[in-house]
Amino acid sequence: MRAQSPWILPLSVLAALLLSLLPLPAELAPLRPYWLALVLAYWVIEAPQRVDVGFAFAIGLVADLATGGLLGEQALRLVVMAFILQRFRARLRFFPLSQQALAIGALLLNDRILAAGLHLVLGAPMLAPMYWFAPLIGLLLWAPVFLLLDALRLGRWRSR
């Protein structure tokens, strides 16, 4: 078995962070998938010894600083997602990709509910109705993200 590159995890998180900073037209911005959550979900499921709740908190804080959002919001949201994924990891790992996508979609919807609750409690502007479609886009992107990261992690990308 080929040794795994230690750079795949940080580079995938950096790519997800850059994708979340990519400017989009105002009409499409609410539909932006939560790239960090998708990448974090992959790593929590496939490499739990490297990615845990503490890692989720750290990348959430970095994302909060990078996006200029409320400090700690993304950190909390990613910690909740990582915790739930760790709890159900043993089952999720053996689901077919289509069922995993449904579970990830439910987690992304849970993330939107948590974000809306935080905005409500803190008196921040409420999420626009279009923001509720982003979990559906994340659900659709789960299989390609999973397959890409799996190929990179297992070294199958270079052997083709």
N, C-alpha and C positions, 0 to 999 in steps of 0.2 A: 504494500500500500504506500502510495506517495505521501510524503509529509505535507501537511497543510501549511499554506503561507500564513504567517501571522498578520499580514497586511490586509487581508480580505475583509475582516471585520471593521477595522477603522476606516478603510476606504469606502466600504458600502455605507457606513453611517455618514461619512463626509458627503458622498454622492447624494444621499437622501436629504441632508441638510441643504446642499446646494440646489436641489430640485425644489425644496420648499421656499427658497429665496428667489427663484427664477421669476422675473416679472411676467405677469399675465394681464390681458385686458380686463378691465373692471367687470365686464359681464361674465368672464370665465373664472375669476379669482375665487368665488365661493365654491366652485366645483373642484378645486385643487385637492387631489388625494392627500391623505396624511402619510407622506412618504416615510417619515421617521417611524411611525407606528408599524407600517408594513415591514420595514427592515428589522425593527426591534422584534416583531412577532416571529419573523423567520429565525433570528438568532436565539431567542428564548426557547423555541421549539427544538431547534437542531443542535444548539451548543450551549445548554444551560450551565455548564461549568465555566463558561466565559462571560455570559451575559445574565445578570440578575437584576433585582429591584434597584440596587445601588447604581448599577450601570445605567439603568433607565432614568433614574433621578439625575445623574450627571449629564447625560445627553439632553435631557429635558431642559436643564438649566442653561446649557450651551445654546439650545434652540431658542429659549426665551430671550437670551442676550442678543443672539443674532437677528431675531425677527423684531425685536423691540416691543414685544408683547408684555403682558403682565408677568413679572418675575415669579416663577414658581408654577404658573398655570400648566404649561406643557410638561413640566417635571411631574406634577401631580397626576396629570392625565396618563403619562407614560408609565408611571409607577403602578397605577391601578391596572392598566392593561398588562404589564409584566406580571403582576401578582396573580391575576386571573389566569393568564397563560401558564404560569408555573404550576398552578393548582391543577389544571386540566391537561397538562403537557402529555402525560402518558397516553391519554385517550386520543388527543388531537394528532399525535404523531402517526397514528395508524389509520386515520381517516383518509379516504381518497381525497384528491385535491379539490374536487367539487364540494365535498362536505366541509373540508377545511376552509374553503372560501366563504361558505355560509357562516361558519363560526367566526371567522375574521370580520365579516360584514357585521355580524351582531356585536362584536367588540368595538368596531368603529362607530356603530350607532350608539353604543353605550358611552363611547368617548364624546360624541356630540351632545348627548344628554348631560353628561358631567360638565362639559364646557358651558352649555346653556344655563345649568344650575349655578355654576360659578359666576357667570355674568349677571344672573338675576340677584344673587346674594350680594355681590360687590357693587351693584348699581352700574355696571359697564353696559355699553350698548348691546342689545340683544342680537343674536345671530340672524342674518337674513334668511328667508325661507329657502333660498337656493342652497345654503350650507347643508341642508338635510339630505341633499342628493350625493354629497361627497362620499359617504360610506358605501353607496352603491357602486361608485367608480372604484373605490378601494377593493370591494368584493370582486369586481371584474379584473382588477390588476393583480390579485393575489397569485394566481397560477403563473403568469409570466415572471413576476418578481421571485417567487419561490424557485422556479426552474432555473432562472438566471443565477441566483445566489447559490443554489445547490450545485450547479455546474462549476461555478468558480471555487466553491469550498472544497469540492471533491476532486478538483483538478481535471475535470472532463472537458473544460473549455479549450485547453491547450492541445489536447490529444486529437482533436477533430481536424 
